[in-house]
Amino acid sequence: MKTLLVVHHSPSPTTHELLDAVLAGARDPEIEGVEVKVVPALAATVPDVLAADGYLFGTTANFGYMSGALKYFFDTTYYQCLGAVSDRPYGLWVHGNNDTAGAVSSVRKLATGLGLVAVADPLEVTVSVDKSVRDGCYELGGTVAATLMD
């Protein structure tokens, strides 16, 4: 069984709605042999990262950057995982009121440094959550999980 680690900072009802849609996609009944482990960014640890086969990262965009919680996650896991997680797949979703570019860029730099491989374009949400946004989240979760199937 493969493990998909979902590390997120979802402080608002809107960001929780995005998380729920991503998780629904990752847990699609057609995806077999993948366990989805969900851990808030402030609680995720080095053993969580090392034990996972793929990753989904979710964050708010705060002042042109990823959330402090997701930054803390990377700060506390980066060097211990460097060289140990190369070539593993990842996906990213970001919610911001008007701009997500800085948050996306910062997560991409860290993921690239770790040697992770983006298997989907980042999902950048700056509009109200509607069916198309929820569908995009579902697709992101499903895409990353499906890459882990045998």
OpenMM code with the backbone's topology and positions (N, CA, C; nanometers):
from openmm import Vec3, app, unit

residues = "MET LYS THR LEU LEU VAL VAL HIS HIS SER PRO SER PRO THR THR HIS GLU LEU LEU ASP ALA VAL LEU ALA GLY ALA ARG ASP PRO GLU ILE GLU GLY VAL GLU VAL LYS VAL VAL PRO ALA LEU ALA ALA THR VAL PRO ASP VAL LEU ALA ALA ASP GLY TYR LEU PHE GLY THR THR ALA ASN PHE GLY TYR MET SER GLY ALA LEU LYS TYR PHE PHE ASP THR THR TYR TYR GLN CYS LEU GLY ALA VAL SER ASP ARG PRO TYR GLY LEU TRP VAL HIS GLY ASN ASN ASP THR ALA GLY ALA VAL SER SER VAL ARG LYS LEU ALA THR GLY LEU GLY LEU VAL ALA VAL ALA ASP PRO LEU GLU VAL THR VAL SER VAL ASP LYS SER VAL ARG ASP GLY CYS TYR GLU LEU GLY GLY THR VAL ALA ALA THR LEU MET ASP".split()
positions = [
    Vec3(0.0847, -0.1178, 0.0000),
    Vec3(0.0000, 0.0000, 0.0000),
    Vec3(0.0894, 0.1243, 0.0000),
    Vec3(0.0575, 0.2184, -0.0893),
    Vec3(0.1303, 0.3450, -0.0974),
    Vec3(0.0611, 0.4476, -0.0069),
    Vec3(0.1382, 0.5467, 0.0367),
    Vec3(0.0841, 0.6506, 0.1235),
    Vec3(0.0958, 0.7863, 0.0571),
    Vec3(-0.0160, 0.8573, 0.0543),
    Vec3(-0.0216, 0.9958, 0.0070),
    Vec3(-0.0367, 1.0840, 0.1299),
    Vec3(0.0622, 1.1675, 0.1555),
    Vec3(0.0603, 1.2586, 0.2694),
    Vec3(0.0032, 1.3925, 0.2256),
    Vec3(-0.1028, 1.4356, 0.2931),
    Vec3(-0.1646, 1.5644, 0.2662),
    Vec3(-0.1293, 1.6572, 0.3815),
    Vec3(-0.0472, 1.7566, 0.3518),
    Vec3(-0.0041, 1.8549, 0.4515),
    Vec3(-0.0718, 1.9860, 0.4160),
    Vec3(-0.1474, 2.0405, 0.5101),
    Vec3(-0.2295, 2.1574, 0.4767),
    Vec3(-0.2376, 2.2565, 0.5919),
    Vec3(-0.2695, 2.3795, 0.5553),
    Vec3(-0.3089, 2.4824, 0.6512),
    Vec3(-0.4441, 2.5331, 0.6038),
    Vec3(-0.5475, 2.4948, 0.6763),
    Vec3(-0.6853, 2.5245, 0.6350),
    Vec3(-0.7602, 2.5926, 0.7496),
    Vec3(-0.7303, 2.7212, 0.7744),
    Vec3(-0.7863, 2.7880, 0.8920),
    Vec3(-0.9295, 2.8398, 0.8762),
    Vec3(-0.9808, 2.8454, 0.7555),
    Vec3(-1.1124, 2.9061, 0.7341),
    Vec3(-1.2096, 2.8049, 0.6746),
    Vec3(-1.3391, 2.8349, 0.6801),
    Vec3(-1.4359, 2.7459, 0.6143),
    Vec3(-1.4074, 2.7281, 0.4650),
    Vec3(-1.3633, 2.8331, 0.3989),
    Vec3(-1.3329, 2.8228, 0.2554),
    Vec3(-1.2176, 2.7274, 0.2303),
    Vec3(-1.1100, 2.7405, 0.3067),
    Vec3(-0.9952, 2.6525, 0.2842),
    Vec3(-1.0272, 2.5090, 0.3251),
    Vec3(-1.1157, 2.4915, 0.4241),
    Vec3(-1.1586, 2.3559, 0.4593),
    Vec3(-1.2408, 2.2942, 0.3476),
    Vec3(-1.3196, 2.3756, 0.2802),
    Vec3(-1.3976, 2.3258, 0.1671),
    Vec3(-1.3052, 2.2774, 0.0552),
    Vec3(-1.1981, 2.3510, 0.0315),
    Vec3(-1.1000, 2.3084, -0.0695),
    Vec3(-1.0336, 2.1784, -0.0266),
    Vec3(-0.9929, 2.1710, 0.0987),
    Vec3(-0.9313, 2.0486, 0.1509),
    Vec3(-1.0259, 1.9300, 0.1340),
    Vec3(-1.1518, 1.9472, 0.1707),
    Vec3(-1.2487, 1.8372, 0.1581),
    Vec3(-1.2601, 1.7889, 0.0139),
    Vec3(-1.2594, 1.8820, -0.0813),
    Vec3(-1.2703, 1.8431, -0.2227),
    Vec3(-1.1437, 1.7714, -0.2704),
    Vec3(-1.0277, 1.8184, -0.2278),
    Vec3(-0.9017, 1.7510, -0.2627),
    Vec3(-0.9014, 1.6090, -0.2063),
    Vec3(-0.9431, 1.5949, -0.0810),
    Vec3(-0.9452, 1.4623, -0.0186),
    Vec3(-1.0456, 1.3696, -0.0862),
    Vec3(-1.1589, 1.4229, -0.1274),
    Vec3(-1.2563, 1.3397, -0.1989),
    Vec3(-1.1954, 1.2846, -0.3271),
    Vec3(-1.1203, 1.3674, -0.3982),
    Vec3(-1.0542, 1.3204, -0.5197),
    Vec3(-0.9468, 1.2176, -0.4908),
    Vec3(-0.8678, 1.2424, -0.3864),
    Vec3(-0.7608, 1.1487, -0.3514),
    Vec3(-0.8166, 1.0138, -0.3065),
    Vec3(-0.9381, 1.0168, -0.2529),
    Vec3(-1.0023, 0.8940, -0.2039),
    Vec3(-1.1067, 0.8396, -0.3013),
    Vec3(-1.0998, 0.8811, -0.4262),
    Vec3(-1.1935, 0.8328, -0.5268),
    Vec3(-1.1947, 0.6797, -0.5230),
    Vec3(-1.3121, 0.6190, -0.5285),
    Vec3(-1.3217, 0.4726, -0.5198),
    Vec3(-1.2438, 0.3976, -0.6280),
    Vec3(-1.2173, 0.4620, -0.7403),
    Vec3(-1.1422, 0.3950, -0.8466),
    Vec3(-0.9914, 0.3908, -0.8183),
    Vec3(-0.9474, 0.4659, -0.7209),
    Vec3(-0.8054, 0.4670, -0.6843),
    Vec3(-0.7850, 0.3610, -0.5771),
    Vec3(-0.7036, 0.2632, -0.6098),
    Vec3(-0.6814, 0.1511, -0.5189),
    Vec3(-0.5367, 0.1447, -0.4746),
    Vec3(-0.5157, 0.0946, -0.3544),
    Vec3(-0.3811, 0.0735, -0.3034),
    Vec3(-0.3125, 0.1994, -0.2555),
    Vec3(-0.3910, 0.3041, -0.2258),
    Vec3(-0.3337, 0.4296, -0.1788),
    Vec3(-0.4031, 0.4706, -0.0496),
    Vec3(-0.3258, 0.4820, 0.0565),
    Vec3(-0.3759, 0.5323, 0.1839),
    Vec3(-0.3513, 0.6827, 0.1878),
    Vec3(-0.4526, 0.7590, 0.2248),
    Vec3(-0.4413, 0.9043, 0.2337),
    Vec3(-0.4258, 0.9411, 0.3803),
    Vec3(-0.3133, 1.0022, 0.4118),
    Vec3(-0.2855, 1.0468, 0.5492),
    Vec3(-0.2901, 1.1987, 0.5499),
    Vec3(-0.3755, 1.2551, 0.6334),
    Vec3(-0.3969, 1.3991, 0.6393),
    Vec3(-0.3379, 1.4525, 0.7693),
    Vec3(-0.2478, 1.5504, 0.7574),
    Vec3(-0.1823, 1.6073, 0.8749),
    Vec3(-0.1763, 1.7593, 0.8601),
    Vec3(-0.2258, 1.8330, 0.9600),
    Vec3(-0.2101, 1.9787, 0.9555),
    Vec3(-0.0620, 2.0164, 0.9499),
    Vec3(-0.0321, 2.1247, 0.8825),
    Vec3(0.1074, 2.1646, 0.8608),
    Vec3(0.1860, 2.1789, 0.9909),
    Vec3(0.1238, 2.2283, 1.0957),
    Vec3(0.1949, 2.2470, 1.2220),
    Vec3(0.2203, 2.1168, 1.2969),
    Vec3(0.1599, 2.0073, 1.2523),
    Vec3(0.1769, 1.8781, 1.3189),
    Vec3(0.2564, 1.7775, 1.2362),
    Vec3(0.2819, 1.8060, 1.1100),
    Vec3(0.3531, 1.7121, 1.0227),
    Vec3(0.4995, 1.7028, 1.0626),
    Vec3(0.5545, 1.5824, 1.0566),
    Vec3(0.6905, 1.5572, 1.1037),
    Vec3(0.7768, 1.4912, 0.9957),
    Vec3(0.9044, 1.4846, 1.0235),
    Vec3(0.9982, 1.4173, 0.9340),
    Vec3(0.9554, 1.2722, 0.9088),
    Vec3(0.9207, 1.1939, 1.0121),
    Vec3(0.8756, 1.0568, 0.9840),
    Vec3(0.7534, 1.0509, 0.8922),
    Vec3(0.6613, 1.1478, 0.9037),
    Vec3(0.5464, 1.1520, 0.8126),
    Vec3(0.5937, 1.1654, 0.6687),
    Vec3(0.6866, 1.2562, 0.6455),
    Vec3(0.7364, 1.2829, 0.5100),
    Vec3(0.8126, 1.1632, 0.4558),
    Vec3(0.9000, 1.1075, 0.5357),
    Vec3(0.9808, 0.9948, 0.4886),
    Vec3(0.8977, 0.8705, 0.4613),
    Vec3(0.7877, 0.8535, 0.5339),
    Vec3(0.7034, 0.7350, 0.5166),
    Vec3(0.6078, 0.7465, 0.3979),
    Vec3(0.5955, 0.8651, 0.3417),
    Vec3(0.4997, 0.8867, 0.2321),
    Vec3(0.5642, 0.8610, 0.0961),
    Vec3(0.4793, 0.8250, 0.0008),
    Vec3(0.5232, 0.8005, -0.1364),
    Vec3(0.4910, 0.9168, -0.2288),
    Vec3(0.4047, 1.0074, -0.1821),
    Vec3(0.3649, 1.1244, -0.2588),
    Vec3(0.3031, 1.2260, -0.1650),
    Vec3(0.2832, 1.3482, -0.2157),
    Vec3(0.2429, 1.4583, -0.1291),
    Vec3(0.1424, 1.5500, -0.1970),
    Vec3(0.0526, 1.6023, -0.1156),
    Vec3(-0.0340, 1.7123, -0.1548),
    Vec3(-0.0152, 1.8211, -0.0507),
    Vec3(0.0139, 1.9415, -0.0975),
    Vec3(0.0327, 2.0549, -0.0080),
    Vec3(-0.0786, 2.1557, -0.0324),
    Vec3(-0.1374, 2.2066, 0.0757),
    Vec3(-0.2416, 2.3071, 0.0651),
    Vec3(-0.2133, 2.4219, 0.1593),
    Vec3(-0.2312, 2.5434, 0.1105),
    Vec3(-0.2000, 2.6602, 0.1923),
    Vec3(-0.2834, 2.7799, 0.1520),
    Vec3(-0.2911, 2.8726, 0.2422),
    Vec3(-0.3421, 3.0043, 0.2101),
    Vec3(-0.2265, 3.0865, 0.1569),
    Vec3(-0.2587, 3.1914, 0.0835),
    Vec3(-0.1576, 3.2878, 0.0386),
    Vec3(-0.1671, 3.4066, 0.1341),
    Vec3(-0.0601, 3.4290, 0.2082),
    Vec3(-0.0584, 3.5348, 0.3090),
    Vec3(0.0515, 3.6348, 0.2790),
    Vec3(0.0117, 3.7570, 0.2474),
    Vec3(0.1079, 3.8639, 0.2221),
    Vec3(0.2093, 3.8241, 0.1147),
    Vec3(0.1599, 3.7562, 0.0114),
    Vec3(0.2438, 3.7188, -0.1016),
    Vec3(0.3296, 3.5963, -0.0793),
    Vec3(0.2975, 3.5156, 0.0205),
    Vec3(0.3794, 3.3994, 0.0524),
    Vec3(0.2890, 3.2862, 0.0997),
    Vec3(0.3450, 3.1665, 0.1147),
    Vec3(0.2695, 3.0560, 0.1735),
    Vec3(0.2392, 3.0895, 0.3191),
    Vec3(0.1465, 3.0169, 0.3780),
    Vec3(0.1134, 3.0398, 0.5185),
    Vec3(0.2352, 3.0124, 0.6070),
    Vec3(0.2372, 3.0781, 0.7211),
    Vec3(0.3447, 3.0530, 0.8174),
    Vec3(0.3463, 2.9084, 0.8630),
    Vec3(0.2281, 2.8472, 0.8705),
    Vec3(0.2207, 2.7072, 0.9126),
    Vec3(0.2896, 2.6145, 0.8120),
    Vec3(0.2650, 2.6343, 0.6832),
    Vec3(0.3309, 2.5491, 0.5836),
    Vec3(0.4806, 2.5802, 0.5783),
    Vec3(0.5166, 2.7062, 0.5947),
    Vec3(0.6594, 2.7422, 0.6005),
    Vec3(0.7257, 2.6710, 0.7172),
    Vec3(0.6596, 2.6670, 0.8327),
    Vec3(0.7120, 2.5962, 0.9499),
    Vec3(0.7325, 2.4480, 0.9170),
    Vec3(0.6346, 2.3878, 0.8492),
    Vec3(0.6485, 2.2474, 0.8083),
    Vec3(0.7758, 2.2275, 0.7274),
    Vec3(0.7960, 2.3100, 0.6250),
    Vec3(0.9162, 2.2948, 0.5435),
    Vec3(1.0427, 2.3245, 0.6245),
    Vec3(1.0380, 2.4243, 0.7108),
    Vec3(1.1544, 2.4566, 0.7940),
    Vec3(1.1960, 2.3406, 0.8827),
    Vec3(1.0998, 2.2660, 0.9333),
    Vec3(1.1314, 2.1592, 1.0287),
    Vec3(1.1532, 2.0226, 0.9649),
    Vec3(1.1304, 2.0113, 0.8351),
    Vec3(1.1475, 1.8811, 0.7704),
    Vec3(1.2483, 1.8817, 0.6555),
    Vec3(1.2765, 1.9974, 0.6010),
    Vec3(1.3512, 2.0077, 0.4756),
    Vec3(1.4859, 1.9340, 0.4800),
    Vec3(1.5734, 1.9732, 0.5690),
    Vec3(1.7089, 1.9179, 0.5650),
    Vec3(1.7147, 1.7702, 0.6016),
    Vec3(1.6259, 1.7249, 0.6900),
    Vec3(1.6249, 1.5825, 0.7253),
    Vec3(1.5715, 1.4964, 0.6111),
    Vec3(1.4943, 1.5571, 0.5216),
    Vec3(1.4358, 1.4807, 0.4103),
    Vec3(1.5113, 1.4997, 0.2789),
    Vec3(1.6014, 1.5954, 0.2768),
    Vec3(1.6778, 1.6257, 0.1569),
    Vec3(1.7547, 1.5022, 0.1103),
    Vec3(1.7350, 1.4637, -0.0144),
    Vec3(1.8006, 1.3466, -0.0708),
    Vec3(1.7257, 1.2164, -0.0476),
    Vec3(1.6266, 1.2182, 0.0410),
    Vec3(1.5533, 1.0949, 0.0727),
    Vec3(1.4180, 1.0863, 0.0029),
    Vec3(1.3695, 1.1959, -0.0527),
    Vec3(1.2352, 1.1957, -0.1126),
    Vec3(1.2368, 1.2333, -0.2606),
    Vec3(1.3533, 1.2376, -0.3199),
    Vec3(1.3656, 1.2752, -0.4610),
    Vec3(1.2780, 1.1891, -0.5499),
    Vec3(1.2233, 1.2518, -0.6531),
    Vec3(1.1422, 1.1872, -0.7561),
    Vec3(1.0039, 1.1439, -0.7094),
    Vec3(0.9645, 1.1808, -0.5897),
    Vec3(0.8289, 1.1497, -0.5451),
    Vec3(0.7338, 1.2572, -0.5978),
    Vec3(0.6102, 1.2187, -0.6303),
    Vec3(0.5142, 1.3139, -0.6884),
    Vec3(0.4537, 1.4062, -0.5832),
    Vec3(0.4143, 1.5247, -0.6303),
    Vec3(0.3417, 1.6159, -0.5417),
    Vec3(0.2447, 1.7017, -0.6216),
    Vec3(0.1493, 1.7569, -0.5479),
    Vec3(0.0547, 1.8536, -0.6018),
    Vec3(0.0358, 1.9642, -0.4995),
    Vec3(-0.0196, 2.0766, -0.5449),
    Vec3(-0.0330, 2.1951, -0.4597),
    Vec3(-0.1628, 2.2675, -0.4898),
    Vec3(-0.2300, 2.3120, -0.3831),
    Vec3(-0.3404, 2.4060, -0.4000),
    Vec3(-0.3184, 2.5231, -0.3063),
    Vec3(-0.3553, 2.6428, -0.3556),
    Vec3(-0.3360, 2.7672, -0.2806),
    Vec3(-0.4628, 2.8511, -0.2899),
    Vec3(-0.5067, 2.9025, -0.1770),
    Vec3(-0.6210, 2.9932, -0.1745),
    Vec3(-0.5735, 3.1317, -0.1313),
    Vec3(-0.6092, 3.2315, -0.2106),
    Vec3(-0.5783, 3.3701, -0.1767),
    Vec3(-0.6924, 3.4601, -0.2174),
    Vec3(-0.7039, 3.5717, -0.1509),
    Vec3(-0.8123, 3.6642, -0.1845),
    Vec3(-0.7908, 3.7318, -0.3185),
    Vec3(-0.6642, 3.7571, -0.3559),
    Vec3(-0.6425, 3.8232, -0.4846),
    Vec3(-0.5133, 3.7836, -0.5548),
    Vec3(-0.4212, 3.7157, -0.4856),
    Vec3(-0.2938, 3.6822, -0.5482),
    Vec3(-0.2363, 3.5577, -0.4822),
    Vec3(-0.1963, 3.4634, -0.5631),
    Vec3(-0.1378, 3.3397, -0.5108),
    Vec3(0.0026, 3.3142, -0.5649),
    Vec3(0.0503, 3.4011, -0.6520),
    Vec3(0.1767, 3.3764, -0.7236),
    Vec3(0.2944, 3.3563, -0.6292),
    Vec3(0.3081, 3.4394, -0.5279),
    Vec3(0.4213, 3.4274, -0.4357),
    Vec3(0.4168, 3.2986, -0.3564),
    Vec3(0.2975, 3.2589, -0.3137),
    Vec3(0.2833, 3.1345, -0.2386),
    Vec3(0.3185, 3.0142, -0.3265),
    Vec3(0.2690, 3.0144, -0.4500),
    Vec3(0.2996, 2.9050, -0.5418),
    Vec3(0.4498, 2.8982, -0.5681),
    Vec3(0.5090, 3.0113, -0.5950),
    Vec3(0.6522, 3.0167, -0.6241),
    Vec3(0.7357, 2.9645, -0.5070),
    Vec3(0.6996, 3.0038, -0.3867),
    Vec3(0.7787, 2.9625, -0.2702),
    Vec3(0.7685, 2.8119, -0.2454),
    Vec3(0.6492, 2.7548, -0.2604),
    Vec3(0.6353, 2.6100, -0.2418),
    Vec3(0.7081, 2.5359, -0.3533),
    Vec3(0.6963, 2.5847, -0.4762),
    Vec3(0.7667, 2.5202, -0.5887),
    Vec3(0.9175, 2.5154, -0.5651),
    Vec3(0.9748, 2.6251, -0.5155),
    Vec3(1.1196, 2.6287, -0.4902),
    Vec3(1.1604, 2.5225, -0.3890),
    Vec3(1.0833, 2.5102, -0.2828),
    Vec3(1.1163, 2.4099, -0.1812),
    Vec3(1.0957, 2.2687, -0.2341),
    Vec3(0.9869, 2.2461, -0.3065),
    Vec3(0.9618, 2.1134, -0.3631),
    Vec3(1.0713, 2.0760, -0.4629),
    Vec3(1.1129, 2.1721, -0.5444),
    Vec3(1.2214, 2.1478, -0.6400),
    Vec3(1.3510, 2.1160, -0.5666),
    Vec3(1.3778, 2.1892, -0.4606),
    Vec3(1.4977, 2.1624, -0.3810),
    Vec3(1.4982, 2.0221, -0.3232),
    Vec3(1.3816, 1.9740, -0.2854),
    Vec3(1.3705, 1.8380, -0.2319),
    Vec3(1.3742, 1.7320, -0.3418),
    Vec3(1.3640, 1.7752, -0.4658),
    Vec3(1.3646, 1.6812, -0.5771),
    Vec3(1.2280, 1.6224, -0.6057),
    Vec3(1.1215, 1.6826, -0.5515),
    Vec3(0.9863, 1.6342, -0.5782),
    Vec3(0.9467, 1.6681, -0.7213),
    Vec3(0.8526, 1.5923, -0.7747),
    Vec3(0.8090, 1.6090, -0.9127),
    Vec3(0.6614, 1.6495, -0.9147),
    Vec3(0.6334, 1.7667, -0.9685),
    Vec3(0.4946, 1.8110, -0.9817),
    Vec3(0.4248, 1.7251, -1.0861),
    Vec3(0.3123, 1.6656, -1.0482),
    Vec3(0.2384, 1.5812, -1.1420),
    Vec3(0.1088, 1.6479, -1.1882),
    Vec3(0.0889, 1.7711, -1.1431),
    Vec3(-0.0267, 1.8509, -1.1852),
    Vec3(0.0111, 1.9973, -1.1672),
    Vec3(-0.0513, 2.0831, -1.2457),
    Vec3(-0.0313, 2.2259, -1.2270),
    Vec3(-0.0872, 2.2665, -1.0918),
    Vec3(-0.0246, 2.3645, -1.0258),
    Vec3(-0.0809, 2.4120, -0.8991),
    Vec3(-0.2217, 2.4663, -0.9207),
    Vec3(-0.3080, 2.4403, -0.8273),
    Vec3(-0.4438, 2.4928, -0.8315),
    Vec3(-0.4448, 2.6225, -0.7512),
    Vec3(-0.4663, 2.7334, -0.8214),
    Vec3(-0.4657, 2.8649, -0.7593),
    Vec3(-0.6089, 2.9163, -0.7545),
    Vec3(-0.6593, 2.9393, -0.6340),
    Vec3(-0.7982, 2.9791, -0.6153),
    Vec3(-0.8038, 3.1202, -0.5582),
    Vec3(-0.8591, 3.2129, -0.6377),
    Vec3(-0.8764, 3.3512, -0.5926),
    Vec3(-1.0215, 3.3960, -0.6091),
    Vec3(-1.1075, 3.3027, -0.6369),
    Vec3(-1.2500, 3.3321, -0.6578),
    Vec3(-1.3301, 3.2573, -0.5511),
    Vec3(-1.4579, 3.2851, -0.5461),
    Vec3(-1.5458, 3.2109, -0.4560),
    Vec3(-1.5461, 3.0639, -0.4955),
    Vec3(-1.5591, 2.9791, -0.3961),
    Vec3(-1.5607, 2.8361, -0.4237),
    Vec3(-1.6959, 2.7992, -0.4836),
    Vec3(-1.6907, 2.7457, -0.6037),
    Vec3(-1.8096, 2.6991, -0.6729),
    Vec3(-1.7819, 2.5583, -0.7253),
    Vec3(-1.8720, 2.5073, -0.8048),
    Vec3(-1.8570, 2.3707, -0.8555),
    Vec3(-1.7289, 2.3529, -0.9356),
    Vec3(-1.6920, 2.4497, -1.0174),
    Vec3(-1.5710, 2.4343, -1.0989),
    Vec3(-1.4452, 2.4314, -1.0110),
    Vec3(-1.4437, 2.5086, -0.9046),
    Vec3(-1.3292, 2.5066, -0.8124),
    Vec3(-1.3256, 2.3731, -0.7393),
    Vec3(-1.4403, 2.3290, -0.6894),
    Vec3(-1.4443, 2.1993, -0.6210),
    Vec3(-1.4030, 2.0868, -0.7157),
    Vec3(-1.4471, 2.0933, -0.8409),
    Vec3(-1.4073, 1.9923, -0.9401),
    Vec3(-1.2563, 1.9950, -0.9636),
    Vec3(-1.1985, 2.1137, -0.9690),
    Vec3(-1.0535, 2.1254, -0.9859),
    Vec3(-0.9777, 2.0658, -0.8680),
    Vec3(-1.0291, 2.0883, -0.7473),
    Vec3(-0.9674, 2.0299, -0.6283),
    Vec3(-0.9773, 1.8779, -0.6312),
    Vec3(-1.0938, 1.8285, -0.6686),
    Vec3(-1.1154, 1.6837, -0.6780),
    Vec3(-1.0171, 1.6235, -0.7787),
    Vec3(-1.0044, 1.6881, -0.8928),
    Vec3(-0.9132, 1.6400, -0.9959),
    Vec3(-0.7683, 1.6410, -0.9472),
    Vec3(-0.7281, 1.7465, -0.8765),
    Vec3(-0.5920, 1.7528, -0.8230),
    Vec3(-0.5666, 1.6368, -0.7277),
    Vec3(-0.6559, 1.6161, -0.6328),
    Vec3(-0.6389, 1.5060, -0.5383),
    Vec3(-0.6344, 1.3714, -0.6074),
    Vec3(-0.7235, 1.3522, -0.7027),
    Vec3(-0.7274, 1.2258, -0.7760),
    Vec3(-0.6053, 1.2031, -0.8622),
    Vec3(-0.5564, 1.3086, -0.9240),
    Vec3(-0.4384, 1.2964, -1.0102),
    Vec3(-0.3162, 1.2530, -0.9304),
    Vec3(-0.2920, 1.3200, -0.8189),
    Vec3(-0.1738, 1.2852, -0.7393),
    Vec3(-0.1876, 1.1448, -0.6821),
    Vec3(-0.3047, 1.1118, -0.6290),
    Vec3(-0.3246, 0.9761, -0.5743),
    Vec3(-0.3086, 0.8705, -0.6826),
    Vec3(-0.3619, 0.8952, -0.8006),
    Vec3(-0.3548, 0.7967, -0.9088),
    Vec3(-0.2116, 0.7683, -0.9520),
    Vec3(-0.1228, 0.8671, -0.9388),
    Vec3(0.0170, 0.8430, -0.9765),
    Vec3(0.0828, 0.7400, -0.8842),
    Vec3(0.0231, 0.7170, -0.7698),
    Vec3(0.0813, 0.6210, -0.6746),
    Vec3(0.0300, 0.4793, -0.6912),
    Vec3(-0.0756, 0.4635, -0.7714),
    Vec3(-0.1303, 0.3298, -0.7922),
    Vec3(-0.0280, 0.2413, -0.8630),
    Vec3(-0.0265, 0.1146, -0.8264),
    Vec3(0.0656, 0.0191, -0.8912),
    Vec3(0.0190, -0.0149, -1.0311),
] * unit.nanometer
topology = app.Topology()
chain = topology.addChain("A")
for resn in residues:
    res = topology.addResidue(resn, chain)
    for name in ("N", "CA", "C"):
        topology.addAtom(name, app.Element.getBySymbol(name[0]), res)
